[in-house]
Amino acid sequence: MPSRESPYLVRGAEAATLGDGYLLAVKEASFPGFGIALRFQERRPGGPPSDWCITGHSIFVLDGRLRYEFDDHAVEAGPGDMLHIPAGEAHRHKPSVVGEGPVRYVLTEFGEHPRT
């Protein structure tokens, strides 16, 4: 939720913790009326594969390596890389960690949110 001092700012300590598990930790800042959420995620290797996602994202990788599998190809991204995945079934994707260490990234979430 935006701070009292500005509708454009969410202080890290005030961001909602959506998950803090061993495999995935998520902090989210929602901006009501703008139709977008900003998330910091730390994903660790291991565990079952992710489900297919049809939510749109723009992603900036801070640390580690992240792989996105699509129906017709896969892509890996590392520190400093940016990705944009449109929302919708035609762009469905599965994220996973490449390597032994965690990956830390910031992403926007927009469009459809259900997972298939």
N, C-alpha and C positions, 0 to 999 in steps of 0.2 A: 504494500500500500504506500503511495507517495507520502512524503513527509509533510508536516504542517507548514514548513517554510517554502516548499515549492511542489507543484503537482508533477514536476519532471524528475524529482530526486527520491530515491529510496536508499536510506542508509543501510549498509551491510548488516548491522546488528538488528535492524527492523525487518529485513527480508524474511519471508516465510521459509521455514525448513520443511520441504516436502518429503524428504527422505534422508536418512542418515544411516543406511545399512552398510554392511561390509562391501557389497559389490557396487553400490551406487549411492552417492550423496548429492542432494539437490537443494539449492537455495533459489527462491524465485521472487522476483519483483513484478507485480501486476500493475498495470496502468489502466484503471477503469476509464472507459470511453474512448480508448485508443485502439482496442482490439489486438493488443500484443502483450506478451509476457517476456521478460528477460530472465534467463537462468544461468547460474554457474553450476556446472556438473563435474563431478569427479567419478569416473567409471573405472573399476578395477577388473583385472582379468579373472577368468574363472566363471563358474556358474553356468546355468543353461543359456542357450542362445536367446536373444531378444525376440519379441514378436515383431511382425511387420507393422510399420508405422506409416500413416498417411498424412500426418501433420506436416505443415510447411515449416522450414527452419532456415535461418542463416546462422552459420557457425564460425567461430574463431578459435582455433586450437592454441592453447597456451603452453601445454607441456604433454609429452607422450605422443603416442600414435593411435589414430582412430581409423577404423575401416567402416565404410558404408557399403552394404550389399544391396543392389537393385535387381530387378527382374532380368535385365540384359547385360549388366556389368557390375564391377565393384571398383571402389576408389579408396585409396589410403591418403590420410592427411596427417601432417606433423606440425610442430611448433611454427606459428606464423602463417599457416595455411588457412584459407577461408573457403567455405562452401556455401552454396545456396541450393536448397532443395524445395521446389514448389509443393504446395499442398495437393493432395488428391491421389487416387488409386494408381494413376499412370506413373507416379513418382514414388511409389511405396518403397520403403527401405528398412534395413536392419542394421543397427550400429553394433560394433564390437571393438574390443581393445586389441591392439597389435603389440606383442611383446609381453614381458613379465611385469612391467610397472604400470601404475595407473595413468590415465589420460585425464587432463583437466582442460575444460573448454567452456566458452560462453556461447549461448545460443539464444536466438529469438524464437518464439513459438507463435505461429499465426495460422489461420485457416482452420481446416477440420481437425478435431482432436481425437476422434475415435480411433482405436487400433483394430486391425483386422487379423 
